Amino acid sequence: MRLSQMLFVTLRQDPAEAVVISHKLLLRAGFIRQIGSGIYAYLPMMWRVLRKVSEIVRQEMDATGAQECLLPQLQPSELWRESGRWDTYNAEGIMFSLSDRQDRELGLGPTHEEVITAVARDMVKSYRQLPQNLYQIQTKFRDEIRPRFGLLRGREFIMKDAYSFHADEESLAATYDDMDGAYKKILTRCGLKFRPVQADSGAIGGSASQEFMILAETGEDEILYTEDGQYAANIEKAVSMPSDAIASTFDGFKETETPGTATIATLCETLNCDPTQTVKNVLYECVFDTGLLLPVLVSIRGDQDVNDIKLFNELTRRATDYEATKVLSLEVPDEGRLKKWTTQPIPLGYMGPDLSDDCLKKGEDIAPKFLRLVDPTAAELKGFVTGQNKVDFHGVGANWGDQYQLPDAVDLREAQAGDRAVHNPDQILETARGIEAGHIFQLGLKYSQAMEAKFMDVNGKPQPLWMGCYGIGVSRIAQAAVEQCHDDRGIVWPKEIAPYHVIITVPNVKADDQMEVATKLYDELNAAGIETLLDDRPERAGVKFKDAELIGIPYRVVTGRSIADGEVELVSRATGEATNVAIAAVVDQLKLELADVL
């Protein structure tokens, strides 16, 4: 392609709406243009990147025996009501929903579990047809509350999603392992550094769940891992062994005045104690799908933090205890929220594990008692310090079973870098940041039971289908690659997914000898299967060099003054190394450099 004929415009300044570097660079380099909030046009060079990522994904999925299909983007609300997700996805603002001229409710597909389960329900009748694994590469739609970061959190995006159906859990586990291997190959072939991590299943549901994180210093997600490669998980799922608590020096229980100590730091400074000798009590407001508000009081060691995802999952498990099925919201209430369901001011910062149930308002929509939970880090303490439910007072030297009744012990702490690993206490958790590019789930029977998707087993009895789902973001991979691979001059595309392999820069298009050599090399390189871009624009050489660095093509050939000696300059974008190469040897040299992608 000749750059003079391409729709190609670069920007010298960072666009005001862009925050992360990959978003800035893709806009500046002319790869994408914003059309609306969270809505982008993929311009020619970006589309070439997306096609390459898609083809890698397609090849690795096909290699597992998965079958490509295409499912409808418009989905009837009835299917989502069968699974129970219609109200949730609409209430949480995830789904774009609309009505047709017959007032039938439809949704623009954010995901396709319901649709594919309906297909399997109609078509899979016997165990002899199993297992099946179908995938598609398609645009998805999600009504993000705050679209940001370009393609990393847009309202429409390109995704590969696959769904498998099985006669038993063992078959599901085998396909899950196949998808794990395929995803590792996909990201490796894309030339990216990544890490698979244990993850929470979130709104999709199911049991086993694993994310694939593209490593980037500015990634949204924090992951914890061990150097031995035996453990990695995102912060929401990670487990660890906390540091040992320092033995308490407090002998006997005493209510102590501690003015101005609403934080653990000020409390420890006042009492000259360590945070591991304290118990902090965190108040949450949980609302179930029945409308019931449940006050939750979590006790945890003072140097630890509550993992909200773990708490959300624990409350979801307990929903049936309150005649509910799921949690709609979970938050730490501010004073304004507290006034709506308490009869008196709550001494925030000084609460004890025995905060009285009498402070709760009476009403059908408010649970009559706190749900009290304790993290094991706090449950094992003796002689600890905790709040006394009075401002400026703490209990010092307290013990469970004496001053306070021990609540149900549940692992609710957030693992931290520096903690010891559960699988090997000699391994210390380290931290990194990443961008989620893929997620695989063992869904189990969640959707098949809800939608009555069954097959006849070997004994002629109807059984629910076991199911898995496997998503990977094609447009996310493309932008995450820029987030990982850039420098202060622009994008540094991995050669595996770069829009072109080589750009030929002609410093002076009015010089016949420069254009003649450039055109000859352009034809020869393309004929050799090396995707080549020719910058034949009537621009200054400096502008062309800056643009070449900005758009990040892996190799640049410059037909400058050295052609008088029968040579051109060959520059590696990744290393910046520049060498003079004989014109006659350029094609062979680039074939060698690009051997693993040609």
N, C-alpha and C positions, 0 to 999 in steps of 0.2 A: 504494500500500500504506500502510495506517495502522500506525505503529510500535507502537501499543498492541496490535495483533493479531499482530505478528511475534515469532518466537522470537529475541529480541534481548537479549543480556546483555553489558555492557562491564565491563572490569576497570580499576581505578585504578592498580594496581601491575604492574610487569613480571613475567611468569611466570618462575620460577626456571630452568626448562629452556631458555628462549630466550636466544640469544647475539646474533644479528644483529638490527638494528633492525626489518627487515621482518617477521621472525618474531614479535617482541614485539608489533608493532602489529597484525598480523592476529589474534593471540590476544586482545589487549586489546580490539580493536574488535568482537569477536564474529563474525569472518569464518570462522574455522576452530576446531576443537577437536581436541586430540590424543587418540587412542583407544589407541594403543600406540606403541612405539618406531618412529619413522618412518612412522606411520600416522595419517592425519588425516581428519576429517569435514569436508566442504565445506558450510558452513551457507548459508542462503538468499541472503544478499547476496554471498557468495563465488561461489556457483553462477551468479548473474547475471553476474559478471565473467567467469567461465570460459566461459559461453555466448557472450558478446560476442567474446572472443578467438577462440573456436572458429569463430564465424561469419565473422570477418574472414579467418581462415586458409582456411576452406572456400571463400569467394568468390574469393580470389586463386588458390587451387589450381584451382578450376573454370575460371578465366579462362585458364589455361595449357593447358586440354584434358585435365587429369588426371581420372581417374574414381574416385569414392569407392566404397569397399568396406568390408567388415568381416571381419577374419581371426581365427581362433581364438586364444584366450589360452592354452589347453592345447595344448602342442606335443609330439609324439612324439620321444623321444630319438633314434630312428633317423635322422631328418632332420638333427639336429645332429651325429650321428656321421658322416654323409656329408660335411658341410662341415669336420669336424675340430674343431669348437668345443665339443662336449659336455664333454669332459674339462677343457678350459681354463676354461670358464665355471663349472664346478662346483668345480674346484680353487681358483679365485680367489674363490669365494664370490659370484659375480655372480648366479647363477640360483637361484631356488627350484625344487627338484626333488622329485618325489614318485613313489610307485608306486600303481597302481590295484589293484583286488581280484584281477586276473589277473597281478599282479607286473610289469606293463608300466611302464617308466620314462617319466615325463612331466616337462615343465618348464613353469613359468609364464612366458609370453613376456616377456623383457627387450627383445626386438627381433624382427623378423619376416623377416629375409633368407632363412632356410631355408624357411619356409612359402611365401612368395611365389615363390621359385625353383621349389619343387615344383609350384605351380599353373601357372607358366609352362611348365615341362617337360611337363606333361600337356596344355596347351591351345594353346600357340604352336607351330605346325608349319611355317609358311612365312614367308619374308621379307615376303610381302604383308600379314601381320598386324602388322608392326612399323612404327614404334615403339609401345610401350604404356607408360602411366604410371598406376599405381594408388596410391591413398592411403587411409588410414584415420585416424580420431581415436579413440583408445582408451586405456584404462588399461594401463600397463606395470608390470612387477614386477622389482625388483632388490634382492638381499639385501645392502644396504649394510653394511659392517663397522661403521661408526660413523654411523648416520643423524643428521643435524644440520641446522640452519638451516631447519627447517620444510619447506616444499615444494621448497626448492632442492636438498635431498639426502635425499629420502624413500625409503621402500621400495616405495611404489606412487605413480604419478604419471600425469597425462594428457599424452599426446603425439600429435602428428600425425607419422606416418611414411609416406613415399612411396617407391615402387620403380619404376624404369623399365627397360625391356628394348629392345635395339637390335640392328640388323644389323651396325653398324660403329661404330668409335670416334668418327667425325665426328658421327653422329647422337646418341651419348651426350653429346658435348661441347655440342651445341646445347641438349639438354634441361637439362644442368647449368647453362648460362647462363640458361635460362628460370627455373629454380628460384632462381638467384641474384637475378634481378629480382623474383620473387614474394616472396622472403623480405624483401627491402628494402622492398617495398610493405607487407607485413604489419606490420613493426615501425614503419614510418612511420605507418600508419593506427592503430596502437595508441598513438600519441602519445609515442613513446619516442626518446631519443637512443641511438644504437647505432653500432657500427663493424664492418664485415666484415673478417676477418683470415685470413691463411694459417694452416693448422693441420696438426697431425700426424694421421694416419688412425687411430692407436691400434688397439684390438682389432677394429674393424669391418673394417679393411684397405682396400686399394685404392690408387689413385695420387693424383689431385688431391683436395684437401680444403680446405674453408673453413668457419670458424666465424663466427657472428653474435653479437657481444658487446653486451649492454645495459650501457652505461656506468654505473658506480656506484663511489663512493669506497671502499666496503668490499667490492668484488667479489673473489671467490676468485682470479681469473685476472689475471695481468699481461700487458698487451699493449704492443707497441712500434710506433710509427707516425711518419710524417713529416708536417710541416705542409702539404706540397704535395698531400697526399691520394693520392700515388702508391704508398704502401707502408704496410701494416699486417700484423702477424703476432703470434700469441701467443708467449710467451717460449720455449716448447718448439720452435717452428719458425723463429723469427726468425734472419736472417742480417744481418751488418753488416761494416763495415770497422773493425777495432780502431784505437785510437790508435797512433801510431808509437812504436816502442821507442826509448828513449834509448840512444845508442851507448855500448858498454862502454868503460870506461877501464882495464880489467884487461889487462895485457900478459903473455901467457904463462900456462900452466897451473900451478896450485899447489894442493896439498891443504892446507887451512887449518883450524885449530881454531876452532870457533865455538860455544862453550858456551851452552846455553840458547836455541837459535835454531830451535826446531821449527816456528815459523810464519814466513811470509814477512815479516811486519811486524818481528819481532825480528831476523830475518836481515839485513834491509836497514838497520836501525838499527845493528847491530853492524859491518857492512861499509861503511856509508855509501854504499849503492848504491840504485838505483831498482828497484821490482818488475818493471819491463819488462826488466831485465837478468838476471832469474832464470828458472830452469825448475823448476817443482814437479812431482812425480811422484805420481800418485794411483792407489791400488790398488783394484781392484774384484774381486768374486767373481761370476762368471757361471755359472748352472746351466742346461744345455740339457734338452730334453724326454727325452733318453736317460739322464739322470741324471749326465752328465759335468760335472764342475766345472772351469771354465776360469779361471785367474787372469789378470787383465788389468791391464797397467800403462800408464797414460796420462800422457804428458809434455805439459805445457802451460805457457805463459808465466805467470809468477808473479802478474800482476795479473788473470788471467782465471780463469773457473770452467768446469768441465766440464758440458755439457748432457747430463743422464742419458738423455733421450729420444733425442738424436742417437746416443749411444753404444749404447743398446739397439737402435736400428734398424741400426746398423753391424754389431753382433754377430748380429742376425737374418740379415743378408745373408751373413754368413760361416758360418752354422750348418752348411751342407753341407760345409764344410771339415773339420768334426768329426763327420761322419756323423749330423748332427741336422737337425731341421726348424725348430725355434723355440727361443726363449729363455724359460725358465720364470721365472727371477728374476735380478735384477741389483742388487747392493748393495755399499756400502763396508763391508768386514768389520771388526768390532771385534776386540780381542785374543783374545777367547774363540773366535770363529769362525776366526781365523788359526791357532790351535793345532791345529785339526782337519785342516789340510792343509799345514802347514809343519813343518820339522824343527828350526827354530831361531827365536829371537825376531826379528821384523822391526823394523828401526829406523824406526818411523813418524816422519815429520817430517824424516828424514835420508836417505830412499831416493834412489838415483840411477837413471838410465835403464837401467843395466847390472846391476840387482839380479839376483843369480845364480839360475839355474834349479835349482841344487843344493839350494836351501832348500825345495824342494817335495817332499812325501812321494811315494813311489812307490805306484801303485795304479791299477787299471783305471778307477776313477771319478774320477781326477784327471789332468788333462792334464799331460804331462811338461815343458812349457815355458810360460812366460808368453807371452801375446799382447801384443806391444808396439806401441803406437800413439803418434803424436805429432801434436799440433795444429799447423797451419801457423804460428801465432804463435810457437811454440817452435822449429819446424824452421828458421826463417830467422835465428835469433839466432847471434851470434858472440861469443866471449869471455864466455860467460854463467856464472852461478853455479848450482850444483845440488848435490844430496846426494851423499855419498860412501859410503853404505851403512854408515856407522859413526856412532853417537850422538856429537853435538857436533862433527862434521866435515863440511865442504863442499868441493867442488871449485870453484876460482875461476879464471876465464879459460878455460873449457872450450870445445871446438868439436866439432861433429859431424864424424865421419870421422877425427878424431884421437883424442880420449879415448873417444868413444862412437859406436857404430854408429847411423846414422839409421834409426829405425823407419818403418813405413808412415805417410805423412802423410794425415790425415783431418780434415775440419772437425768438431771436437767441442766448440768453445767456445760458451758461452752469450752471446748478444748482450746488450748493456747499453745503458741510456739514456745518451746522450752520445756513442755511437759514430756514425761516419759511415755514411750509407746507401749501399748497393751501387749503386743505380740512379743516384744523384747524390751524390757526396762532399760537396757543399755543403749537403746536407740532413742535419740531425742527428736521430737517433732520440730521440723523447720517449716518456714512459711514461704509461700510464693503467691503471686497473683496470676489470674488467668481469665480467659474469655471462654464461656461455655460454647462449644461448637457442635457437640452432639450429646445425645442422651438416649440410653437404652433401658427398657423396663421389662420386667416379667410381670405382666398384668394379672396372670392367673385367671380366675373365673369372674372377675368383677363385672365385665361388660356382657359376657355370655349369659351369666345368670340373670342379670337385670333385663336383658333383651331376649331371653329364652332362645339362645342360639345353641342348638343341640345336634348331636350325631348319634348314630346307632353303633354301639361298641361291638366287640367280637361275640358277645353273648346276646346280641339283638336288643339290648336295653338302651334307652336314651340317656345320654350323658352331656353335660355342658362342655363346650370347647375350652381348652386351655389356650391362653392368648398372650402374645408379646407385642410390644411396639418399639420402634427404633427410628429416631429422628436425627437428622444432621442438617445444619443450616448451610446451604450453598452460598448464599449472599453473605452470611456471617463469616464463613471461612475466608471469603475474599477480603473483607475489611479487616478481620483479625490478622490476616497475613501482613497487612500494612502496619497494623499496630505493633506487630512483632518485628517487622523488617523495614526499618527506615533509618535515616540519619538526618543531620541538620540540613542536608541539601534536598531531601525528598524521599520518595519511595525507593525501596530496594527489593523488587519482586523476586521471589524464588524462581529460578528458571523454569521449574516444572509448571507453573501456572501464570507466568508472565504473558501479557497480551501479545508481545512479539519477543523473539529471541535476540534480535540484533536491530539496532538503529544505525543507519549510515548517515553521518552528518557531513554535509557539503558546506565548508566555511564560506565559499564564494560561488554562488550558482552562476555568476557571469563568467567564471573561468571555465573555458571549454574542457580543459584537461581534467579538472576536478569532477565535472559533471560526467565526462565520458567514463572515467574509472568507477565513479559511484554507480552509474547506470549498469555497467558491465557486472560489477560485484552484486548489485541488487538482483539482477536476473539469475546469476549463477547460484547465489545463496538460496533463493526461492526454489530454483529447480532442484537443489539438493535437499529440499525439505526443511530448510532453516527459515523460519518465519521472519521476514525482514521488512523493516519500515525505512523508507527513504525520506529524509528531511531535505526537501528541495525547495523550501520556502525562501523567498527573497528577504530574509532577515539577517541581522548582524550575527557573526559567529558566536559572540558571547551569549546572545539570546538563545541560540540553538543549543549551546552547551548546557545552559541553565535548564532549559526545557527537557533535555535528554536526561539530566540528573533528576529532575522533578518527577518525570513519569516512570523512571526506574527500570528501563529495559536492561536486561542483564549485561549485554555487550554493546559497545559503541565503536564503530569504525569511522575514522576521520580521514577524509581524502584531502589532506592539507598539502603543505609545501613538500613533504617527504615523498610525494609521488614522483618528483623529479629524480629521485634515487630508486624508483621502482618499489616504493614501500607506502604503506598506510599505517596510521596509528590505531592500535587495538586497545581499548580501555575496558577493564572489568568494573562494572558498577558496584559490585559487592566489596571489592578490595581497593578500588581506586588505582590499581596497578596499570600503567600504560607501557606498551611495548611496540616497537616498530616491526611490522611483519611484511614480508615480500608480498606484493599484490597477488602473485600466482599461488601463494601458499595460504591465503586468507580462508578459502573455503575449507581446506583440509584442517587448518588450525581450529576453526570454529566447529567443525564436525567432531574433533577431538574434545573440545571444551563441553560440547552439548551431547556427547555420546549417550548419556544415561536418560535423555529425554526425547531423543529423536527416534 
